[in-house]
Amino acid sequence: MDCYTRELIGWRLSPTGNAKAAEAALEEALINRYGILGRASDDLTIRSDNGLVFTSRRYTRTVFRYGIKQEFIRPHTPQQNGMVERLIRSVKEQCLWLHNFASLDEARAALGAWFRYYNERRPHQALGMKTPREVYQLAA
């Protein structure tokens, strides 16, 4: 998530939640932001929790290779990463919990539709949100 625009610019759904998936999401975000994959041309900082994926050798090397500063929130303080935590809550409430997915591909398709909705058409909260079912139906 770009914390300035609040746009979701890279994501991956993985059955294992490993560093390879996190690396792919980061690379997708860089491509979406810059149009190519390479060292970040801005002074970027990526903030995450202290989970094994984000502290793994593979992921930290990838972050370094792209010239991004890595920053971790203090343990047990999710409010330090509040925008992302809120996004995750919205994804669960307005997409994931409304389905009983038959496959990972079905879940990816639903998430892709929801993320497009989130980036392109989601109303600002001050304007009032629709119910989760209405939100998903708009995105599908």
Order of alpha helices (4+ residues) and beta strands (2+ residues): alpha-beta-alpha-alpha-beta-alpha-alpha-alpha
